[in-house]
């Protein structure tokens, strides 16, 4: 195992503790639950523990006490910009999650949660954005420690990071598992998690395992992995969450992990200093200024000189030695001549020290003179995200982004989001993107922050996102007239079943290439990623359906697969090697550049592939789009300048990065931007490319895809037994979770809701009759749902649901789904009298997928009834260890014809 020891490097720690909030309930209805006085104690004890730990010097530790959001961001960027060794971020305060459970928001002093919102939290830092800022640091290793409710939801954000090199640098320690609230403890003591954290940092960890523990001095070190395990063992044994479940801290590190030394056990070494800067509430965290240090230095010089003059400080204090053996009689130590010599020595030492001070500190002073750079937000297509991020990282340290004084002009945060969602957000949802007002439409939650720059996969996508002019819009798009790069769509085939002749791999339609593949290998199949998520998959769908009135249902059957399609082309190419037989017999419709740059998945051994080039599938044409927001003119000139500089670099020097990743020139002969090994299975000149994609053709293909099998049917089963009382209220309660999934259903879809509880009658009662509904009507029905003083009968309800959906689907091939949302408290009804075996038989034979959504962290553990039922039916098991609500929303959306 690799081990990182930060001692002796330029390290930084930002300790953020929000104990005081400006808006709290009940005084402010949109406030946070309350004040957190225990958090103030956290900072005091943690500072002492880190100082004594010997890894971080006192001046490398910044404390931010109850900062506002803007001040937190400033402090975070300052710490990230100055760290070179270890960068440590600690946060204690309120942690909030949207009802989807797919994000974590760190609530600062000015936090508010406007009633009805689920993710557009005011005064709160989205952990996704926090992680992006940290990842832009040049620190060798980054450690994040979160002590807040729902801290475990940060795991999903870390896992979603595409780049393995970033995940390898960042380790996250979370105080509790996802979607769990925890008690902050007494007002006079630190919070339980931080109290134990500090105790382990100070006293060490018994029997800690790790690389090199037998080496001299290593046993006194406190390592991240051992610390995380010790916290998990202690907290799960001695504490419970507010749900009454074991309190289980979580951690995330890349595999194989890189362990980090965080401290030395007290008594095993000495601290490197004794003071730490504290930031006043509301003030940005910053290092002690050079002026203050100079003032302190001269104050010490003057004090020492004064003591010399008064005789309080003799030369022996400057130079420990034995009494001079030949001192003239009657001359006391510290007489006039001796004191004068000592003063001279002191002044010389001061001068030399000051010279050293200026040599060492001037560079830091120069850096601190740099103002914070403009932070640009760059949104891009998920297939392009990796390459765009490489380009942005290269630009950040380039001469084009550096002033004459050595300061960085701008920072760039790159993030990807589903293409269809982005188009809808820019075209129709610019108002709620600025300020979400309901659970239904929240681009901040579903996409991310408002971008300054957008790089879609095609120029046509930019055209699709333009407002129709009917509704008021708050965004203006300025796309370039032409794309800056190109990558054709290819049929990536296993080498053993691909054409040998170069001529046979070009100059034919997708249908023609597939027909030849079928003749060569009747068992071969073709897969395509999700057309709603990336432009490349939608372009593949345009080619798959062909011109004119296509038989969309038949086309979709030809690329059908078990389970949902891969979100991106990279994910698809990562998934195939998981099964050797599938990898050897499956062609993938993907952008050509991925066969050069590769994909960042764990498995490196895969079947060699060759590219075949259909001449009727439009290629990727990445395009630069400047995005302006109404009301965003406070620093518009600076953003325009920063965007223009990045644009000029990207479309000039920056094309080198795209060339290295396998992109071609966007016009002319469309040659590769950089030379590549022919062993990649590509053809340098594949002939005439397909015509550019049109906005109308892409929109038509997307609508056809969404309606390929007609409207869907979904039957929701809502556990309404007494044990659900603690899981009922609010957007994160059971009815609220179901409401979140309704966006995937359109007006032509049919669905109903059953309340599952058995107060002496049947296993369910009907909350919403089966049929098409307006979303608002369905939400009102769920608002009327209530917990009953009775147990649930999951066996009876699931059996009835399978029979009902089987009858409804006998005469057509419409997609169907059963959803059962439960806390699993009444599983005894499933396992008694052979009920489970009967249900498993019905699930296998009825052909209706069942999503078992368990409001329990272990609901989908191997062998549990929920997991076995969902597997038998071809459905999916979801529990609170993962993103239950996000997963449920996806499953319903795949069945329905809604816009989400």
C-alpha positions, 0 to 999 in steps of 0.5 A, spaced: 500 500 500 502 506 498 503 511 504 503 519 503 507 522 509 506 530 508 511 532 514 516 537 511 511 539 505 507 545 504 500 543 507 494 547 508 488 545 513 481 549 513 477 547 519 470 550 518 465 550 523 458 553 523 455 553 530 451 560 529 446 560 524 442 567 522 435 563 520 433 558 524 426 555 525 421 556 528 422 563 528 424 563 520 420 558 517 425 557 511 431 556 516 435 551 519 433 546 524 437 550 530 443 552 532 449 548 533 453 550 540 457 543 540 460 545 533 464 551 536 468 546 541 469 542 535 474 547 532 478 548 539 479 541 540 481 539 533 486 545 532 489 543 538 490 535 536 492 537 529 497 542 532 500 537 537 500 532 531 506 534 528 504 534 521 501 541 520 504 547 522 500 552 526 500 557 520 498 552 515 491 551 519 486 556 518 479 556 522 473 559 519 468 560 525 460 560 522 462 563 515 457 565 510 457 562 503 461 567 500 466 567 505 467 559 505 468 559 498 474 564 498 477 561 504 476 554 500 480 557 494 485 560 498 487 553 501 486 549 495 491 554 491 496 554 496 497 547 498 502 543 495 503 537 500 496 535 504 490 539 503 485 538 509 478 540 509 474 539 515 466 541 516 462 541 521 455 544 521 448 542 518 448 538 512 442 537 507 440 533 502 434 534 496 429 529 496 432 525 491 438 524 496 443 524 490 447 530 493 449 533 499 449 541 501 453 544 506 449 549 510 453 555 512 451 561 516 446 564 511 443 558 510 436 558 508 431 552 505 425 556 501 419 551 503 418 547 497 425 547 494 429 540 494 436 542 492 436 550 491 438 551 498 440 558 499 447 559 503 449 552 502 455 549 498 454 543 494 459 538 495 460 537 488 462 544 487 466 543 493 470 537 490 471 540 484 475 546 487 479 541 491 481 537 485 483 543 482 489 544 487 496 542 486 496 538 493 499 531 492 493 529 497 486 531 499 483 529 505 475 531 507 472 530 513 465 531 514 461 531 521 454 533 519 447 530 518 447 526 511 454 526 511 454 519 507 451 522 501 458 525 499 460 518 497 455 518 491 459 525 489 466 522 490 464 515 486 461 520 480 468 523 479 470 520 472 477 521 473 481 516 477 487 520 478 482 525 482 479 519 486 486 517 487 488 524 490 482 525 494 480 521 500 473 522 504 471 521 511 464 522 513 461 522 520 454 517 518 451 513 512 447 516 507 440 519 508 441 519 516 440 525 521 445 525 527 445 528 534 450 533 535 450 532 543 451 537 549 452 544 548 458 544 552 462 538 549 464 537 542 459 533 537 460 525 538 464 524 532 469 529 532 470 528 540 472 521 538 476 523 532 480 528 536 481 522 541 484 518 536 488 523 533 491 525 540 492 518 543 493 514 537 490 507 534 491 501 538 493 495 533 493 500 527 494 496 520 498 499 514 504 499 510 510 499 514 507 499 521 513 495 524 518 500 522 521 505 527 516 510 529 511 508 524 507 505 530 506 512 533 503 515 526 495 516 525 493 514 518 487 515 514 485 508 513 486 506 520 482 512 523 476 511 518 476 504 521 477 505 528 471 511 528 466 506 524 468 500 529 467 505 535 461 509 533 457 503 530 457 500 537 456 506 542 451 511 538 445 510 534 442 515 528 436 518 529 432 513 526 435 508 531 440 504 526 447 503 528 451 510 527 456 508 521 461 513 519 463 512 512 470 513 508 472 513 500 478 512 497 481 509 491 483 502 490 488 501 491 488 506 496 493 511 498 494 512 506 495 518 509 499 520 515 494 525 519 498 525 525 503 523 531 500 520 537 501 525 543 508 524 546 511 521 540 513 527 537 513 535 538 509 540 535 512 544 530 509 551 533 503 553 538 499 558 534 493 558 529 489 563 526 482 564 527 477 567 522 472 571 525 465 569 524 463 572 517 470 573 515 474 570 509 479 565 512 486 567 510 493 566 513 497 571 517 499 577 513 506 578 512 506 585 515 503 582 522 509 577 522 514 583 520 511 587 526 511 581 531 518 580 529 521 587 530 517 587 537 521 581 539 527 584 537 525 591 541 523 586 547 530 583 547 534 589 546 530 592 552 532 586 556 539 587 555 539 594 556 536 593 563 541 587 565 535 582 565 538 578 559 545 577 559 550 574 554 549 567 557 542 567 555 544 568 548 550 563 548 549 557 553 556 556 556 560 555 562 562 561 566 568 564 563 574 562 566 579 568 566 574 573 567 577 579 571 575 580 578 570 584 580 567 584 573 560 581 573 557 577 567 553 582 563 557 588 564 557 594 559 562 592 554 559 585 554 551 587 553 554 592 548 557 586 544 550 582 545 546 587 542 551 588 536 550 580 535 542 581 536 542 586 531 546 582 526 542 576 528 536 580 527 538 583 520 540 576 518 533 573 520 530 579 516 534 577 510 532 570 510 525 572 512 524 576 506 527 571 501 523 566 504 516 570 505 517 574 499 514 569 494 508 568 499 507 575 499 507 576 491 502 570 491 498 573 496 498 580 492 494 576 487 487 577 487 482 571 487 481 569 479 475 569 476 471 562 476 468 560 470 463 554 470 464 550 464 458 545 462 459 540 457 457 533 454 458 527 458 462 524 453 466 530 452 467 531 459 474 528 460 477 531 454 474 538 456 477 537 463 484 536 461 484 542 456 481 546 462 487 543 467 492 545 461 490 552 460 489 554 468 497 553 468 499 556 461 502 563 459 495 565 456 492 564 463 497 568 467 498 575 468 505 579 468 505 578 475 505 571 475 497 571 477 492 566 475 487 570 471 481 565 471 479 558 474 475 553 470 470 548 474 468 543 468 462 539 469 458 534 465 450 533 465 445 529 461 444 532 454 437 532 454 436 535 461 441 541 459 437 543 452 430 543 456 434 547 462 437 552 457 431 552 452 425 552 457 427 553 465 432 559 465 428 562 470 427 556 475 435 555 474 436 561 477 432 560 483 428 554 483 421 554 486 418 547 486 420 540 486 418 539 479 423 543 476 430 544 479 436 545 474 440 546 479 439 539 482 439 536 476 444 539 472 448 544 476 450 551 477 449 556 471 454 555 466 458 561 463 461 556 457 457 550 454 460 545 450 455 541 447 457 535 442 454 538 436 452 545 433 445 542 432 444 541 440 446 549 441 440 550 436 436 546 440 437 549 446 435 556 443 428 559 446 422 558 442 420 566 444 414 564 447 416 564 454 420 569 457 427 567 458 433 569 462 439 566 458 442 568 452 446 563 448 452 565 443 455 559 439 461 560 435 459 559 427 463 553 427 465 547 431 472 547 433 473 539 433 470 533 430 469 525 431 465 521 427 461 516 430 463 508 428 461 501 429 466 499 434 467 491 433 471 486 436 477 484 431 475 477 430 468 479 427 470 485 424 471 486 416 478 485 414 478 490 408 479 497 409 474 498 403 469 494 407 469 498 413 467 504 409 462 507 404 456 504 407 450 505 411 449 503 418 444 498 416 449 495 411 454 494 415 450 491 420 447 486 415 454 484 413 456 483 421 450 479 421 452 474 415 459 474 418 456 472 425 449 471 427 450 471 434 453 478 434 449 484 437 449 491 437 449 496 443 448 504 444 448 508 450 442 512 452 440 517 447 437 522 453 444 523 456 449 524 451 449 527 444 453 521 441 448 516 443 442 521 440 446 521 433 447 514 433 439 513 434 438 518 428 442 513 424 439 507 427 432 510 425 434 512 418 430 517 414 423 517 413 418 513 417 422 509 421 419 502 424 422 505 431 420 499 435 423 494 431 430 499 431 430 499 438 429 491 439 435 491 435 439 494 440 435 492 446 439 489 452 438 486 459 437 492 464 438 500 462 443 502 457 449 505 459 449 512 460 455 514 456 459 511 450 465 510 455 461 507 460 458 502 455 466 500 453 467 499 460 461 495 461 463 490 455 469 487 458 465 485 464 463 478 460 468 476 456 463 472 451 459 479 451 465 483 449 467 478 443 461 478 440 458 485 441 459 492 437 458 498 440 456 505 437 461 510 439 465 516 438 471 514 434 476 518 439 474 513 445 478 508 441 484 513 441 484 516 448 481 510 451 476 510 457 477 511 465 475 504 467 478 499 472 478 493 467 484 494 462 484 487 458 479 488 453 478 485 446 482 488 441 477 492 436 476 495 429 472 501 427 467 501 421 465 508 419 457 508 417 456 514 412 449 516 415 450 517 422 452 524 423 459 525 427 460 529 434 462 536 433 464 540 439 462 547 439 464 553 444 458 557 446 458 563 451 452 563 456 449 570 458 444 570 464 439 576 466 442 579 472 448 576 472 452 583 470 455 584 476 462 582 474 460 581 466 466 584 463 471 580 467 467 574 465 467 576 458 474 577 458 476 570 461 471 567 457 474 570 451 481 568 453 479 561 454 476 561 447 482 563 443 486 558 447 482 552 446 480 553 439 488 555 437 493 552 442 488 548 446 486 543 440 493 539 441 489 536 447 483 534 443 488 531 438 492 527 443 485 524 445 483 522 438 479 528 435 480 530 428 479 537 424 472 540 423 473 541 416 476 540 410 479 533 409 478 532 417 485 529 418 487 527 425 489 533 429 495 529 432 498 522 429 496 516 432 498 509 432 494 504 426 494 499 432 488 503 435 484 500 429 482 506 426 482 508 418 486 515 417 481 517 411 475 513 412 472 517 406 466 522 405 463 523 412 456 523 414 452 530 413 452 534 419 446 533 424 440 537 424 436 540 430 430 538 428 432 531 426 435 530 433 429 532 436 425 528 432 429 522 434 429 523 441 421 524 441 421 517 437 426 514 442 421 516 448 415 513 445 418 507 442 414 502 446 408 507 447 406 509 454 407 505 460 404 502 466 406 503 473 403 501 479 406 504 486 405 500 492 406 505 498 407 501 505 403 505 510 404 501 516 405 504 523 412 503 523 413 508 517 411 514 521 418 516 522 419 516 515 413 519 512 413 527 513 417 532 508 420 531 501 424 525 504 418 521 506 415 516 503 410 519 499 415 525 497 419 520 494 414 517 490 412 524 488 419 525 486 418 520 481 412 522 477 416 527 473 418 521 468 410 519 467 407 523 461 399 524 460 398 518 456 402 513 461 397 509 466 399 509 473 396 508 480 398 508 487 396 502 493 396 503 500 399 497 503 397 496 510 392 490 513 387 493 518 383 486 518 381 487 510 385 486 504 392 487 503 391 494 500 387 500 499 387 504 493 389 511 493 390 513 486 385 509 481 389 506 475 389 510 469 392 516 466 393 522 471 395 529 471 401 530 475 398 535 480 392 530 481 397 524 483 400 529 488 394 531 491 392 523 492 399 522 495 398 528 500 392 525 503 396 518 504 396 517 511 400 512 516 395 506 519 395 503 525 396 496 522 402 491 519 403 491 512 402 484 508 407 485 503 406 478 500 399 479 499 400 486 496 405 484 491 401 477 489 395 482 487 400 487 484 403 482 479 396 479 477 393 485 476 399 488 471 399 481 468 392 482 466 393 489 463 399 487 459 396 481 456 394 484 449 400 489 448 407 490 449 407 496 453 413 497 458 410 495 465 413 496 472 411 495 479 414 499 485 414 497 492 416 502 497 417 499 504 421 500 511 422 492 511 419 492 518 414 486 516 418 482 512 416 476 516 409 476 512 414 475 506 418 469 509 412 465 512 409 459 510 413 459 503 410 465 501 417 468 498 418 462 494 411 463 491 412 470 490 419 468 486 415 464 482 410 469 480 416 474 479 419 470 474 413 468 470 409 474 470 414 478 466 413 485 470 419 488 473 419 489 480 423 495 483 424 494 491 425 500 494 427 499 501 428 505 506 433 501 510 440 501 509 441 493 508 434 492 504 438 490 498 443 485 501 445 479 498 439 474 500 434 479 503 427 478 500 428 485 497 434 483 493 431 476 491 424 479 488 427 484 484 432 479 481 427 474 479 423 479 476 428 483 472 427 489 476 432 493 481 433 493 488 434 500 491 436 501 499 439 507 502 446 505 502 445 508 495 441 514 491 434 510 492 430 516 490 435 518 484 435 510 482 427 510 483 426 516 478 430 513 473 427 506 473 420 510 472 422 515 467 425 509 463 418 506 463 414 512 462 414 518 457 415 524 461 420 529 460 424 527 466 
